[in-house]
């Protein structure tokens, strides 16, 4: 495998991991809202912050993978 294909594999794994993580965050938030509808705004705020952090880590991983390829 060349450096570019390994970097593409790493970037792909980072994106897949982020998708799984954000999906789990959203699913857990929906479960929590179903159990305590009155805490909707607090749960939503926490969910958005957690999803943003996961997305940031995934973006960082993709940038590192691209930089390693060059």
C-alpha positions in Angstrom: 0.0 0.0 0.0 1.2 3.5 -0.8 1.2 6.4 1.7 -1.8 7.9 0.0 -3.9 4.8 0.2 -3.0 4.3 3.9 -4.0 8.0 4.5 -7.3 7.5 2.7 -7.9 4.4 4.8 -7.2 6.4 8.0 -9.4 9.3 6.9 -12.2 6.9 6.0 -12.0 5.1 9.4 -12.1 8.5 11.2 -15.2 9.5 9.3 -16.9 6.2 9.9 -16.0 6.4 13.6 -17.4 9.9 13.8 -20.6 8.8 12.2 -21.1 5.9 14.6 -20.3 8.2 17.5 -22.7 10.9 16.5 -25.4 8.3 15.8 -25.0 6.9 19.3 -25.1 10.4 20.8 -28.3 11.2 19.0 -29.9 7.8 19.9 -29.0 8.2 23.5 -30.4 11.7 23.6 -33.7 10.6 22.1 -33.9 7.9 24.8 -33.2 10.4 27.5 -35.8 12.9 26.0 -38.4 10.1 25.9 -37.8 9.3 29.5 -37.7 13.0 30.7 -39.4 15.3 28.3 -39.1 18.2 30.6 -35.3 18.1 30.4 -35.4 18.5 26.6 -33.3 21.7 26.4 -30.6 20.5 28.7 -30.3 17.2 26.9 -30.3 18.9 23.5 -27.5 21.3 24.6 -25.3 18.5 25.9 -26.0 16.5 22.8 -24.9 19.3 20.4 -21.7 20.0 22.4 -20.8 16.3 22.4 -21.5 15.9 18.7 -19.4 19.0 17.9 -16.5 17.5 19.9 -16.7 14.2 18.1 -16.9 16.0 14.7 -13.9 18.1 15.6 -11.8 15.1 16.5 -12.8 13.4 13.2 -11.9 16.5 11.2 -8.5 16.6 13.0 -7.9 13.0 12.2 -8.7 13.5 8.5 -6.3 16.5 8.4 -3.6 14.5 10.0 -4.1 11.6 7.6 -3.9 13.9 4.7 -0.8 15.6 6.0 0.9 12.2 6.6 0.2 11.2 3.0 2.2 14.1 1.6 
